[in-house]
Amino acid sequence: MDMSETSRPVVDEVDLMLANARLRDELEPYRDESVDSHALHRMPLQTENEYLASMLAWERAPALAIACWFNPPMQLPAPESVSDAALPRLLQNTIERLYSEHVVLKFTDHLSDRELYKIIYRDILPSCEKKLNIPGKSLEWRCVEDHETWLRYYATAVERRRFQEEHEVELPASETLAHRRKLPGN
């Protein structure tokens, strides 16, 4: 007998079924078609329980401005009051603080530091979002507001071709990203 097999905890099927029933009962007030999905019945019970637990966490999570996810709430100086010399360090610290609360920034390399800081200040921090504490899960904030920017800087050749075929439009020329950033979580 392999030693690794004996050292693994055995998950009791009865315990999984009891946990499943408890989760379904707790989800009852939020019941909709996602709880009754046929896909759930094709999942292993352990996976289904993890899915139901994440749904319950979502339903119970408070919706708060992202700035209020921090204690004390994150307050940043207005973009126009930050000097060019102070901006890079302030931006990096802000990005790291956001990441500490599981906010991951995506598609930022086409933006200057000041443009990215303005997005964080104006759009991200005041945005009301569900605050979930589920290991391995993050809120992904995509800093691209339109298809053209995404196509120009981030879309792969395959994605560009699919977009062109689906929408029957001329594509913008691909461009090199101006501001390569190493962001946490990317």
N, C-alpha and C positions, 0 to 999 in steps of 0.2 A: 504494500500500500504506500502511495506517495505521501510524504509528510505534509505537503502543502494542502492536500485534500482534508486531512484531519484537523489542521489548524484554522481552516476557514469556518466562520460561524454558519451554522445551519439555520436558514430562515424557515420557520414553521409556516406551512401553508395555512393553518388555522389562524395564526396571528395576522398573516397578510389579509385573509378574508375579513377578520374582525376590524382591522385598520381600514379596509376598503369600505365596510359598512359605516364606520364612524365618519369617514371623510364624506361619503355620500349624504349622510344625515346632516352634517355641518354645512354642506353645499346646498341643501334643500331650499333655503330662502333665496338663493341666487339662481335657481334652476332655470336652465334653458336647453336648447338643443345640443350645446357643446358637452353637457354632462351626460346626455343620453346618446352621444355619438356612437355609431357602429364601429368606428376605428378603435374606441376604447376596449371593445370586446375582443379585439384581435391582439391587444397588447398583453405581454406577460403581467401578472398581477402586481409584481413589484414596480414595474414601469408605470402601470396605471395608477398605483398609489402615489408615486412621485408626481405624476401629472396632476392628479386631483389635489394633492397638497399644494402644488404651485398655483392652481386655480383658486384655492381657498386663500392663499396668501395674497393673491392679486385682489380678490374681492374685499379683503379686510384691510388692505394697505391704505394709509391715508394719502390723499392727493394734496400735495404741498408744493409751493414754489420751491424750485431747486435750491435757492439761496437759504431756505429754511431747513434744509436737510442737515445743516451744520449747526453746531452748538458752540458759540453763538452763531446766529445766521451770518452767512458770508455777505460782506459788504465790500464793494470795490469802489475805488475812486472813479469819477467820471472820466471817460476816455480822453476828453480834451484837456484834463488837468494833469495827465501823466506825461512826463517828459520822454523824449525818444531814448534817452540814456537809461531811464528806469524801467521802461516798458518790457524789454526781454525777460528780465528777472521776475517782474510782477506776473507776466503772462505764464512763465514756466511754473511758478509757485501756484498760480490759480489752476492751471491744468492738472498739476499733481494733487491739489486739494479736491478737485472734481473727481479725479480717479479714485481717491480714497473713499468716496461715497458711491463708487461704481458708476460714474458717468464717464463714458468713453467717447472721445471726439474722433470723428472720421472725416476724411476728405477735407483736410485743412491746408494742404500744401500749395494751393493756388492763392491763398490769402496771405497778405502781409501780416506782421505781428499786430499792427494796429487794427487791421480789419478783423482779425480773429478775436482780439480783445473786445472790440465793439459787439461782435456776435455774442460772446459770452455775457457781456454786460447787459445788452439790450434784449437778447432773445432767450438765452439759456437760463440765467439765474432767475428771471421772473416767471419762467414757464412752470405751470402747475402740472406735476407728474406724480404718478403713483410711486411711493418709496417702498421698494421691496428689499428684503434682506434674505435673498435666496443664494446660497453659495454657488459661485460660478456664473451668475447672471448679472448683467449690467444694462444700464440704459445707454443705448448707442445714439449719439447725436451726430447726424450727418450735416456737415456744414456746406452743403450744396443745395441751393434753392431752385435750380432749374435744370432741365435736361441738357441744355446746351453746354453748361459748365461741366457737368458730369461727362458728357460725350467728349468734350475738348480735352479734359485732363485725366480722367479716371477710367473710362470704359475701355475694355479690351477690344481687340479687333473683332472678335466674335460678337461681343455685346453691341458694338457699333453697327455691324452688319445686320444683326437681328432688329435693332431699333430702326434702321433705314428701311428694311423690308416691311416691318409692321406699320410704320407711319408714313412711308413713301415720301420722305423728305431728304433734302440735301443735308449732309452732315457738316458740322464745322470742322476745320482742320484740327488734327491732333496737335497739342502743344506740350512742351516740356514744363514740368512744375517748377515754379520759381523759388519756392521756400520749402526745402526738404526738412521735415521735422521728425524727430524720434519721439513719439508720444507713448505714454504708458498705455498698455492694453492693445497696442497695434502690432 
